[in-house]
Amino acid sequence: MSVPAPSSWPQHHLAYVEWFSKPLPSSKNAGHGLFSVTKSADSEGNPSGGIVSLSEIRQTCMLVPDYFSRERPLSWSSILALDQCKKFLINPFQSQYSYMTIY
């Protein structure tokens, strides 16, 4: 037996999004030209995020952990890098579309 969802629940698809800082001109690396962003956090240091309608998302972007300025900890893995790293580089070269639209 299927129970219908309450009528107050959204009738469209939702996505959980973690927030990052805006890429500022001062964050552009002179060597490779990529902008950096940092994870936003609440007063307790937990990642800030929100639930948004899927229709509000215009595109994704590839984030690369910014470990070029220091040695990468051996404990990092591809699975945990988004949780363990605090600063990321925006990769506009992921596709021709992202190259034309990210900045």
C-alpha positions as CSV (number, residue, x, y, z in Angstrom):
1,M,0.0,0.0,0.0
2,S,1.4,3.4,-1.1
3,V,0.9,6.4,1.1
4,P,0.8,9.7,-0.8
5,A,3.2,12.5,0.3
6,P,1.7,15.4,2.2
7,S,0.4,18.1,-0.1
8,S,2.7,20.6,1.6
9,W,5.8,18.8,0.3
10,P,7.4,20.2,-2.9
11,Q,6.2,18.6,-6.1
12,H,9.5,19.0,-7.9
13,H,13.0,17.6,-7.7
14,L,15.3,19.0,-5.1
15,A,19.1,19.0,-4.6
16,Y,21.4,19.5,-1.6
17,V,24.1,22.0,-2.4
18,E,27.1,22.9,-0.3
19,W,28.1,26.6,-0.6
20,F,31.5,27.9,-1.5
21,S,32.9,31.4,-1.6
22,K,32.7,33.5,-4.7
23,P,35.8,33.4,-7.0
24,L,37.4,36.8,-6.5
25,P,39.9,38.4,-8.9
26,S,42.4,38.3,-6.1
27,S,42.1,34.5,-5.9
28,K,43.3,34.0,-9.5
29,N,46.7,32.2,-9.5
30,A,49.3,34.0,-11.6
31,G,50.9,30.7,-12.6
32,H,48.0,28.7,-14.0
33,G,45.3,31.3,-14.1
34,L,42.7,29.3,-12.2
35,F,40.5,30.9,-9.6
36,S,40.2,29.4,-6.1
37,V,37.2,29.1,-3.8
38,T,36.8,28.0,-0.2
39,K,34.1,26.0,1.6
40,S,31.6,28.1,3.5
41,A,31.1,27.1,7.1
42,D,28.7,27.9,9.9
43,S,29.9,29.2,13.3
44,E,30.7,25.7,14.4
45,G,32.8,24.9,11.4
46,N,30.3,22.7,9.7
47,P,29.8,23.0,5.9
48,S,27.1,25.5,4.9
49,G,24.5,24.2,2.4
50,G,21.0,24.3,1.4
51,I,18.2,22.5,-0.4
52,V,17.3,24.1,-3.8
53,S,15.0,23.3,-6.6
54,L,16.8,21.4,-9.3
55,S,15.5,24.0,-11.8
56,E,17.6,26.6,-10.0
57,I,20.9,24.9,-10.9
58,R,22.3,26.2,-14.1
59,Q,25.5,24.1,-14.4
60,T,28.0,22.3,-12.4
61,C,31.7,23.0,-12.2
62,M,34.7,20.8,-11.6
63,L,36.6,21.6,-8.4
64,V,40.2,20.5,-8.0
65,P,41.7,20.3,-4.4
66,D,44.3,23.1,-4.2
67,Y,47.2,21.1,-2.8
68,F,49.6,22.7,-5.3
69,S,50.7,25.3,-2.7
70,R,51.6,22.7,-0.1
71,E,52.2,18.9,0.1
72,R,49.1,16.8,-0.2
73,P,48.4,14.8,3.0
74,L,48.7,11.1,2.4
75,S,45.4,10.5,4.1
76,W,43.5,12.2,1.2
77,S,41.7,10.1,-1.2
78,S,39.5,10.8,-4.2
79,I,36.5,9.7,-2.1
80,L,37.2,12.1,0.8
81,A,38.9,15.0,-0.9
82,L,35.8,17.2,-0.9
83,D,35.4,16.7,2.8
84,Q,39.1,17.0,3.8
85,C,40.2,19.9,1.6
86,K,39.2,23.5,2.4
87,K,40.4,25.3,-0.7
88,F,39.7,24.3,-4.3
89,L,40.5,25.5,-7.8
90,I,37.7,25.9,-10.4
91,N,38.5,24.0,-13.6
92,P,37.0,25.8,-16.5
93,F,38.6,23.4,-19.0
94,Q,36.3,20.5,-18.2
95,S,34.3,21.2,-21.4
96,Q,33.9,23.8,-24.1
97,Y,30.7,24.9,-22.4
98,S,32.3,25.4,-19.0
99,Y,35.2,27.2,-20.6
100,M,32.8,29.7,-22.2
101,T,30.5,30.2,-19.2
102,I,32.2,29.7,-15.8
103,Y,33.9,33.0,-15.5
